[in-house]
Amino acid sequence: MTSTQSKACCTVPPVVAEGYKEKGEYLTIEGMKTYATQVSPRSPTPPTPPSIPVSTNSGPKTAKSAILNVYDIFGFFPQTLQGADILAHADAEHQYQVFMPDFFDGKPADISWYPPDNEEKGKKLGEYDYPSHPIPPKGLRGRFFNTLAAPPKTLERIPKVLKAIQAERPDIKEWAIVGFCWGGKIVNLVSQEGTLFKAAAACHPAMVDAKDAPGITIPYAMFPSKDESKEDVEAWEKGLKVKNVVKWWPYVFLSLSPGVSPMQMSEHRQGLVAAHRVPTRWLFFLGLNQVHGFMAARADLKDEKVKADYTKAYEELLSFFHDNM
């Protein structure tokens, strides 16, 4: 049931590689510091710590659609905030109010913990997945992911957040949700029967589980990176019963050299060829070149290739919301 996307009426502004200054401000919603791309003139903005830059450009004041942005485990990062501003402003025909609550209450994971490729980082993060220890030792998976990042804690807060925002912004008529990495799991879980959202998207999602898919009831986009499990994503996609877009980000062709047998390819690449109907003469040279996190905190925007893919991915995300909101 995969859908095709129309060209979005949007122009993503030039992406800032370093020193990005967010265009919105910070509110307090349900006790959480929350980045908002549009500030209501009816209620004062709570004081913001001096270390956090705040712009006077408050965004699309007349937007009747809103997006709840569920960040990755690293919290408020310039790359993630820039993405929120892109979503708010870049589609001239359909602008959005975007809200990003601090679900970790000021205690996000340290980005130096990722990837969890040694025991010390694995213990801190709670993901003990480096090659020599494919199975977490008993009791280890519990530091970050079973405390601050435990999904049930976040899931119970989301309806309260929307209710509080809606009370202050009654002009909002519809909601979408987007999540990055850990946030992608949250999006899966809140897109089930009775959801408050009209459309959902997960970008380089973590903890993809086929058991989540059959219960999803709204249009859904998933943008996996090269680091996501092909088997997990395919099993999840197979279980979907709704309009959806699943795009591996991105697939590239490095050469057109002929004569390479499919047997010379990895199983992963063969699956991508089948999924995207790539000519067999390209087989050996098919690859994926973006890492888990390239649309959020782990995006190295000083790298021109990453910046280009970051820009294109946000265009695709806007196109999806444009078509489904």
Contacts in CASP RR format, 6 or more apart in sequence:
PFRMAT RR
TARGET T0000
AUTHOR 0000-0000-0000
METHOD contacts of the structure
MODEL  1
MTSTQSKACCTVPPVVAEGYKEKGEYLTIEGMKTYATQVSPRSPTPPTPP
SIPVSTNSGPKTAKSAILNVYDIFGFFPQTLQGADILAHADAEHQYQVFM
PDFFDGKPADISWYPPDNEEKGKKLGEYDYPSHPIPPKGLRGRFFNTLAA
PPKTLERIPKVLKAIQAERPDIKEWAIVGFCWGGKIVNLVSQEGTLFKAA
AACHPAMVDAKDAPGITIPYAMFPSKDESKEDVEAWEKGLKVKNVVKWWP
YVFLSLSPGVSPMQMSEHRQGLVAAHRVPTRWLFFLGLNQVHGFMAARAD
LKDEKVKADYTKAYEELLSFFHDNM
1 240 0 8 1.000
1 241 0 8 1.000
1 242 0 8 1.000
1 243 0 8 1.000
1 244 0 8 1.000
2 237 0 8 1.000
2 244 0 8 1.000
2 245 0 8 1.000
2 246 0 8 1.000
3 219 0 8 1.000
3 243 0 8 1.000
3 244 0 8 1.000
3 245 0 8 1.000
3 323 0 8 1.000
5 245 0 8 1.000
5 316 0 8 1.000
5 319 0 8 1.000
5 320 0 8 1.000
5 323 0 8 1.000
6 319 0 8 1.000
6 322 0 8 1.000
6 323 0 8 1.000
7 319 0 8 1.000
8 91 0 8 1.000
8 315 0 8 1.000
8 318 0 8 1.000
8 319 0 8 1.000
8 322 0 8 1.000
8 323 0 8 1.000
9 91 0 8 1.000
9 92 0 8 1.000
9 93 0 8 1.000
9 94 0 8 1.000
9 322 0 8 1.000
10 90 0 8 1.000
10 91 0 8 1.000
10 92 0 8 1.000
10 93 0 8 1.000
10 315 0 8 1.000
10 318 0 8 1.000
10 319 0 8 1.000
10 322 0 8 1.000
11 90 0 8 1.000
11 92 0 8 1.000
12 86 0 8 1.000
12 90 0 8 1.000
12 311 0 8 1.000
12 314 0 8 1.000
12 315 0 8 1.000
12 318 0 8 1.000
13 86 0 8 1.000
13 89 0 8 1.000
13 90 0 8 1.000
15 82 0 8 1.000
15 301 0 8 1.000
15 307 0 8 1.000
15 310 0 8 1.000
15 311 0 8 1.000
16 82 0 8 1.000
16 301 0 8 1.000
17 301 0 8 1.000
17 302 0 8 1.000
17 307 0 8 1.000
18 301 0 8 1.000
18 302 0 8 1.000
19 78 0 8 1.000
20 78 0 8 1.000
20 79 0 8 1.000
20 81 0 8 1.000
20 82 0 8 1.000
21 53 0 8 1.000
21 55 0 8 1.000
22 35 0 8 1.000
22 53 0 8 1.000
22 54 0 8 1.000
22 55 0 8 1.000
22 78 0 8 1.000
22 81 0 8 1.000
22 82 0 8 1.000
22 84 0 8 1.000
22 85 0 8 1.000
23 37 0 8 1.000
23 55 0 8 1.000
23 57 0 8 1.000
23 58 0 8 1.000
23 59 0 8 1.000
23 85 0 8 1.000
23 88 0 8 1.000
23 89 0 8 1.000
24 35 0 8 1.000
24 36 0 8 1.000
24 37 0 8 1.000
24 38 0 8 1.000
24 39 0 8 1.000
24 54 0 8 1.000
24 55 0 8 1.000
24 57 0 8 1.000
24 58 0 8 1.000
24 59 0 8 1.000
24 85 0 8 1.000
25 35 0 8 1.000
25 36 0 8 1.000
25 39 0 8 1.000
25 45 0 8 1.000
25 48 0 8 1.000
25 54 0 8 1.000
25 55 0 8 1.000
25 58 0 8 1.000
26 33 0 8 1.000
26 34 0 8 1.000
26 35 0 8 1.000
26 36 0 8 1.000
26 45 0 8 1.000
26 46 0 8 1.000
26 48 0 8 1.000
26 52 0 8 1.000
26 54 0 8 1.000
27 33 0 8 1.000
27 34 0 8 1.000
27 36 0 8 1.000
27 39 0 8 1.000
27 45 0 8 1.000
27 46 0 8 1.000
28 34 0 8 1.000
28 46 0 8 1.000
29 99 0 8 1.000
29 101 0 8 1.000
29 161 0 8 1.000
29 164 0 8 1.000
29 165 0 8 1.000
30 101 0 8 1.000
30 157 0 8 1.000
30 160 0 8 1.000
30 161 0 8 1.000
30 164 0 8 1.000
32 101 0 8 1.000
32 102 0 8 1.000
32 103 0 8 1.000
32 105 0 8 1.000
32 157 0 8 1.000
32 161 0 8 1.000
33 101 0 8 1.000
33 102 0 8 1.000
33 106 0 8 1.000
34 99 0 8 1.000
34 100 0 8 1.000
34 101 0 8 1.000
34 102 0 8 1.000
34 161 0 8 1.000
35 69 0 8 1.000
35 76 0 8 1.000
35 81 0 8 1.000
35 84 0 8 1.000
35 98 0 8 1.000
35 99 0 8 1.000
35 100 0 8 1.000
36 97 0 8 1.000
36 98 0 8 1.000
36 99 0 8 1.000
36 100 0 8 1.000
37 58 0 8 1.000
37 59 0 8 1.000
37 60 0 8 1.000
37 84 0 8 1.000
37 85 0 8 1.000
37 87 0 8 1.000
37 88 0 8 1.000
37 89 0 8 1.000
37 96 0 8 1.000
37 97 0 8 1.000
37 98 0 8 1.000
37 99 0 8 1.000
38 58 0 8 1.000
38 59 0 8 1.000
38 60 0 8 1.000
38 61 0 8 1.000
38 63 0 8 1.000
38 88 0 8 1.000
38 97 0 8 1.000
38 98 0 8 1.000
39 45 0 8 1.000
39 58 0 8 1.000
39 59 0 8 1.000
40 168 0 8 1.000
40 169 0 8 1.000
42 168 0 8 1.000
43 168 0 8 1.000
48 54 0 8 1.000
59 88 0 8 1.000
59 89 0 8 1.000
59 95 0 8 1.000
60 88 0 8 1.000
60 89 0 8 1.000
60 95 0 8 1.000
60 96 0 8 1.000
60 97 0 8 1.000
62 95 0 8 1.000
62 171 0 8 1.000
63 88 0 8 1.000
63 95 0 8 1.000
63 96 0 8 1.000
63 97 0 8 1.000
63 172 0 8 1.000
64 171 0 8 1.000
64 172 0 8 1.000
64 173 0 8 1.000
64 174 0 8 1.000
65 94 0 8 1.000
65 95 0 8 1.000
65 96 0 8 1.000
65 97 0 8 1.000
65 172 0 8 1.000
65 173 0 8 1.000
65 174 0 8 1.000
65 175 0 8 1.000
65 176 0 8 1.000
65 325 0 8 1.000
66 96 0 8 1.000
66 97 0 8 1.000
66 98 0 8 1.000
66 99 0 8 1.000
66 165 0 8 1.000
66 169 0 8 1.000
66 172 0 8 1.000
66 174 0 8 1.000
66 175 0 8 1.000
66 176 0 8 1.000
67 87 0 8 1.000
67 88 0 8 1.000
67 96 0 8 1.000
67 97 0 8 1.000
67 98 0 8 1.000
67 99 0 8 1.000
67 175 0 8 1.000
67 176 0 8 1.000
67 177 0 8 1.000
67 178 0 8 1.000
67 321 0 8 1.000
68 99 0 8 1.000
68 100 0 8 1.000
68 101 0 8 1.000
68 158 0 8 1.000
68 161 0 8 1.000
68 162 0 8 1.000
68 175 0 8 1.000
68 176 0 8 1.000
68 177 0 8 1.000
68 178 0 8 1.000
68 197 0 8 1.000
69 80 0 8 1.000
69 84 0 8 1.000
69 87 0 8 1.000
69 98 0 8 1.000
69 99 0 8 1.000
69 100 0 8 1.000
69 177 0 8 1.000
69 178 0 8 1.000
69 179 0 8 1.000
70 100 0 8 1.000
70 103 0 8 1.000
70 154 0 8 1.000
70 177 0 8 1.000
70 178 0 8 1.000
70 179 0 8 1.000
70 180 0 8 1.000
70 182 0 8 1.000
70 183 0 8 1.000
70 184 0 8 1.000
70 186 0 8 1.000
70 187 0 8 1.000
71 77 0 8 1.000
71 80 0 8 1.000
71 100 0 8 1.000
71 103 0 8 1.000
71 179 0 8 1.000
71 180 0 8 1.000
71 183 0 8 1.000
71 296 0 8 1.000
71 297 0 8 1.000
72 80 0 8 1.000
72 179 0 8 1.000
72 180 0 8 1.000
72 181 0 8 1.000
72 182 0 8 1.000
72 183 0 8 1.000
72 293 0 8 1.000
72 296 0 8 1.000
72 297 0 8 1.000
72 298 0 8 1.000
73 104 0 8 1.000
73 108 0 8 1.000
73 109 0 8 1.000
73 114 0 8 1.000
73 125 0 8 1.000
73 144 0 8 1.000
73 149 0 8 1.000
73 181 0 8 1.000
73 182 0 8 1.000
74 80 0 8 1.000
74 108 0 8 1.000
74 109 0 8 1.000
74 110 0 8 1.000
74 111 0 8 1.000
74 114 0 8 1.000
74 296 0 8 1.000
74 297 0 8 1.000
74 298 0 8 1.000
75 102 0 8 1.000
75 104 0 8 1.000
75 108 0 8 1.000
75 109 0 8 1.000
75 297 0 8 1.000
76 100 0 8 1.000
76 102 0 8 1.000
76 108 0 8 1.000
77 111 0 8 1.000
77 296 0 8 1.000
77 297 0 8 1.000
79 295 0 8 1.000
79 296 0 8 1.000
79 297 0 8 1.000
79 298 0 8 1.000
79 299 0 8 1.000
79 301 0 8 1.000
79 310 0 8 1.000
80 100 0 8 1.000
80 180 0 8 1.000
80 296 0 8 1.000
80 297 0 8 1.000
81 100 0 8 1.000
83 295 0 8 1.000
83 314 0 8 1.000
84 98 0 8 1.000
84 100 0 8 1.000
85 98 0 8 1.000
86 314 0 8 1.000
86 318 0 8 1.000
87 96 0 8 1.000
87 98 0 8 1.000
87 178 0 8 1.000
87 314 0 8 1.000
87 317 0 8 1.000
87 318 0 8 1.000
87 321 0 8 1.000
88 95 0 8 1.000
88 96 0 8 1.000
88 97 0 8 1.000
88 98 0 8 1.000
89 95 0 8 1.000
90 314 0 8 1.000
90 315 0 8 1.000
90 318 0 8 1.000
91 318 0 8 1.000
91 321 0 8 1.000
91 322 0 8 1.000
93 322 0 8 1.000
94 321 0 8 1.000
94 322 0 8 1.000
94 325 0 8 1.000
96 176 0 8 1.000
96 321 0 8 1.000
97 169 0 8 1.000
97 172 0 8 1.000
99 161 0 8 1.000
99 165 0 8 1.000
101 157 0 8 1.000
101 161 0 8 1.000
103 148 0 8 1.000
103 153 0 8 1.000
103 154 0 8 1.000
103 157 0 8 1.000
104 148 0 8 1.000
104 149 0 8 1.000
105 148 0 8 1.000
107 148 0 8 1.000
108 148 0 8 1.000
109 124 0 8 1.000
109 125 0 8 1.000
109 144 0 8 1.000
109 149 0 8 1.000
110 124 0 8 1.000
111 297 0 8 1.000
111 298 0 8 1.000
112 121 0 8 1.000
113 121 0 8 1.000
113 122 0 8 1.000
113 124 0 8 1.000
113 125 0 8 1.000
114 121 0 8 1.000
114 125 0 8 1.000
114 298 0 8 1.000
115 121 0 8 1.000
115 130 0 8 1.000
116 122 0 8 1.000
116 125 0 8 1.000
116 126 0 8 1.000
116 127 0 8 1.000
116 128 0 8 1.000
116 129 0 8 1.000
116 130 0 8 1.000
117 130 0 8 1.000
118 130 0 8 1.000
119 128 0 8 1.000
119 133 0 8 1.000
122 128 0 8 1.000
122 129 0 8 1.000
122 130 0 8 1.000
122 140 0 8 1.000
123 140 0 8 1.000
123 143 0 8 1.000
124 143 0 8 1.000
124 144 0 8 1.000
125 143 0 8 1.000
125 144 0 8 1.000
125 145 0 8 1.000
126 136 0 8 1.000
126 140 0 8 1.000
126 141 0 8 1.000
126 142 0 8 1.000
126 143 0 8 1.000
126 144 0 8 1.000
126 145 0 8 1.000
126 146 0 8 1.000
127 136 0 8 1.000
127 141 0 8 1.000
127 145 0 8 1.000
128 135 0 8 1.000
128 136 0 8 1.000
128 137 0 8 1.000
128 140 0 8 1.000
128 141 0 8 1.000
129 136 0 8 1.000
145 182 0 8 1.000
149 182 0 8 1.000
151 185 0 8 1.000
151 186 0 8 1.000
151 189 0 8 1.000
154 186 0 8 1.000
155 186 0 8 1.000
155 189 0 8 1.000
155 190 0 8 1.000
158 186 0 8 1.000
158 190 0 8 1.000
158 196 0 8 1.000
159 196 0 8 1.000
162 175 0 8 1.000
162 196 0 8 1.000
165 172 0 8 1.000
166 172 0 8 1.000
174 198 0 8 1.000
174 325 0 8 1.000
175 196 0 8 1.000
175 197 0 8 1.000
175 198 0 8 1.000
176 197 0 8 1.000
176 198 0 8 1.000
176 199 0 8 1.000
176 200 0 8 1.000
176 201 0 8 1.000
176 321 0 8 1.000
176 324 0 8 1.000
176 325 0 8 1.000
177 187 0 8 1.000
177 190 0 8 1.000
177 191 0 8 1.000
177 197 0 8 1.000
177 199 0 8 1.000
177 200 0 8 1.000
177 201 0 8 1.000
178 187 0 8 1.000
178 200 0 8 1.000
178 201 0 8 1.000
178 202 0 8 1.000
178 203 0 8 1.000
178 317 0 8 1.000
179 186 0 8 1.000
179 187 0 8 1.000
179 201 0 8 1.000
179 202 0 8 1.000
179 203 0 8 1.000
179 205 0 8 1.000
180 202 0 8 1.000
180 203 0 8 1.000
180 204 0 8 1.000
180 205 0 8 1.000
180 293 0 8 1.000
180 295 0 8 1.000
180 296 0 8 1.000
181 203 0 8 1.000
181 204 0 8 1.000
181 205 0 8 1.000
181 206 0 8 1.000
181 292 0 8 1.000
181 293 0 8 1.000
181 296 0 8 1.000
182 206 0 8 1.000
182 207 0 8 1.000
183 202 0 8 1.000
183 205 0 8 1.000
183 206 0 8 1.000
184 202 0 8 1.000
184 203 0 8 1.000
184 205 0 8 1.000
184 206 0 8 1.000
185 202 0 8 1.000
185 205 0 8 1.000
185 206 0 8 1.000
185 207 0 8 1.000
185 208 0 8 1.000
187 200 0 8 1.000
187 201 0 8 1.000
187 202 0 8 1.000
187 205 0 8 1.000
188 202 0 8 1.000
188 205 0 8 1.000
188 208 0 8 1.000
188 209 0 8 1.000
188 212 0 8 1.000
188 213 0 8 1.000
188 216 0 8 1.000
189 212 0 8 1.000
190 196 0 8 1.000
190 197 0 8 1.000
190 200 0 8 1.000
191 197 0 8 1.000
191 200 0 8 1.000
191 215 0 8 1.000
191 216 0 8 1.000
191 217 0 8 1.000
191 218 0 8 1.000
191 220 0 8 1.000
192 212 0 8 1.000
192 215 0 8 1.000
192 216 0 8 1.000
192 217 0 8 1.000
193 215 0 8 1.000
193 217 0 8 1.000
194 217 0 8 1.000
195 217 0 8 1.000
195 218 0 8 1.000
197 218 0 8 1.000
198 218 0 8 1.000
198 219 0 8 1.000
198 324 0 8 1.000
198 325 0 8 1.000
199 218 0 8 1.000
199 219 0 8 1.000
199 220 0 8 1.000
199 221 0 8 1.000
199 320 0 8 1.000
199 321 0 8 1.000
199 324 0 8 1.000
199 325 0 8 1.000
200 216 0 8 1.000
200 218 0 8 1.000
200 219 0 8 1.000
200 220 0 8 1.000
200 221 0 8 1.000
201 220 0 8 1.000
201 221 0 8 1.000
201 222 0 8 1.000
201 223 0 8 1.000
201 317 0 8 1.000
201 320 0 8 1.000
201 321 0 8 1.000
202 220 0 8 1.000
202 221 0 8 1.000
202 222 0 8 1.000
202 223 0 8 1.000
203 222 0 8 1.000
203 223 0 8 1.000
203 293 0 8 1.000
203 295 0 8 1.000
203 296 0 8 1.000
203 313 0 8 1.000
203 317 0 8 1.000
204 223 0 8 1.000
204 224 0 8 1.000
204 225 0 8 1.000
204 227 0 8 1.000
204 228 0 8 1.000
204 249 0 8 1.000
204 290 0 8 1.000
204 291 0 8 1.000
204 292 0 8 1.000
204 293 0 8 1.000
204 294 0 8 1.000
204 295 0 8 1.000
204 296 0 8 1.000
205 222 0 8 1.000
205 224 0 8 1.000
205 228 0 8 1.000
206 292 0 8 1.000
208 224 0 8 1.000
208 228 0 8 1.000
208 229 0 8 1.000
208 232 0 8 1.000
208 233 0 8 1.000
208 236 0 8 1.000
209 232 0 8 1.000
209 236 0 8 1.000
210 232 0 8 1.000
210 235 0 8 1.000
210 236 0 8 1.000
210 238 0 8 1.000
210 239 0 8 1.000
212 236 0 8 1.000
213 236 0 8 1.000
213 237 0 8 1.000
213 238 0 8 1.000
213 239 0 8 1.000
213 240 0 8 1.000
213 241 0 8 1.000
214 239 0 8 1.000
214 240 0 8 1.000
214 241 0 8 1.000
215 241 0 8 1.000
216 240 0 8 1.000
216 241 0 8 1.000
216 242 0 8 1.000
217 242 0 8 1.000
218 242 0 8 1.000
219 242 0 8 1.000
219 243 0 8 1.000
219 244 0 8 1.000
219 320 0 8 1.000
219 324 0 8 1.000
220 240 0 8 1.000
220 242 0 8 1.000
220 243 0 8 1.000
220 244 0 8 1.000
220 245 0 8 1.000
221 244 0 8 1.000
221 245 0 8 1.000
221 246 0 8 1.000
221 247 0 8 1.000
221 316 0 8 1.000
221 317 0 8 1.000
221 320 0 8 1.000
222 233 0 8 1.000
222 236 0 8 1.000
222 237 0 8 1.000
222 244 0 8 1.000
222 245 0 8 1.000
222 246 0 8 1.000
222 247 0 8 1.000
223 247 0 8 1.000
223 248 0 8 1.000
223 249 0 8 1.000
223 295 0 8 1.000
223 313 0 8 1.000
223 316 0 8 1.000
223 317 0 8 1.000
224 233 0 8 1.000
224 246 0 8 1.000
224 247 0 8 1.000
224 248 0 8 1.000
224 249 0 8 1.000
225 248 0 8 1.000
225 249 0 8 1.000
225 288 0 8 1.000
225 290 0 8 1.000
225 291 0 8 1.000
225 292 0 8 1.000
225 293 0 8 1.000
225 294 0 8 1.000
226 248 0 8 1.000
226 287 0 8 1.000
226 288 0 8 1.000
226 289 0 8 1.000
226 290 0 8 1.000
226 291 0 8 1.000
226 292 0 8 1.000
227 291 0 8 1.000
227 292 0 8 1.000
228 292 0 8 1.000
230 267 0 8 1.000
230 268 0 8 1.000
230 271 0 8 1.000
230 272 0 8 1.000
233 246 0 8 1.000
237 244 0 8 1.000
237 246 0 8 1.000
243 324 0 8 1.000
245 316 0 8 1.000
245 320 0 8 1.000
247 316 0 8 1.000
248 272 0 8 1.000
248 275 0 8 1.000
248 288 0 8 1.000
249 288 0 8 1.000
249 290 0 8 1.000
249 294 0 8 1.000
249 309 0 8 1.000
249 313 0 8 1.000
250 288 0 8 1.000
250 289 0 8 1.000
250 290 0 8 1.000
250 309 0 8 1.000
250 312 0 8 1.000
250 313 0 8 1.000
251 272 0 8 1.000
251 276 0 8 1.000
251 278 0 8 1.000
251 286 0 8 1.000
251 287 0 8 1.000
251 288 0 8 1.000
252 286 0 8 1.000
252 287 0 8 1.000
252 288 0 8 1.000
252 289 0 8 1.000
253 278 0 8 1.000
253 282 0 8 1.000
253 285 0 8 1.000
253 286 0 8 1.000
253 287 0 8 1.000
254 285 0 8 1.000
254 286 0 8 1.000
254 287 0 8 1.000
255 282 0 8 1.000
255 284 0 8 1.000
255 285 0 8 1.000
256 281 0 8 1.000
256 282 0 8 1.000
256 285 0 8 1.000
257 281 0 8 1.000
257 284 0 8 1.000
257 285 0 8 1.000
258 281 0 8 1.000
259 281 0 8 1.000
260 281 0 8 1.000
260 283 0 8 1.000
260 284 0 8 1.000
260 285 0 8 1.000
261 283 0 8 1.000
262 270 0 8 1.000
262 273 0 8 1.000
262 280 0 8 1.000
262 283 0 8 1.000
264 283 0 8 1.000
264 284 0 8 1.000
265 273 0 8 1.000
265 283 0 8 1.000
265 284 0 8 1.000
265 286 0 8 1.000
269 283 0 8 1.000
269 284 0 8 1.000
269 286 0 8 1.000
269 287 0 8 1.000
270 283 0 8 1.000
272 278 0 8 1.000
272 286 0 8 1.000
272 287 0 8 1.000
272 288 0 8 1.000
273 280 0 8 1.000
273 282 0 8 1.000
273 283 0 8 1.000
273 286 0 8 1.000
278 286 0 8 1.000
289 305 0 8 1.000
289 309 0 8 1.000
290 306 0 8 1.000
290 309 0 8 1.000
291 298 0 8 1.000
292 298 0 8 1.000
293 299 0 8 1.000
294 306 0 8 1.000
294 309 0 8 1.000
294 310 0 8 1.000
294 313 0 8 1.000
295 310 0 8 1.000
295 313 0 8 1.000
295 314 0 8 1.000
295 317 0 8 1.000
299 306 0 8 1.000
299 310 0 8 1.000
300 306 0 8 1.000
301 307 0 8 1.000
301 310 0 8 1.000
END
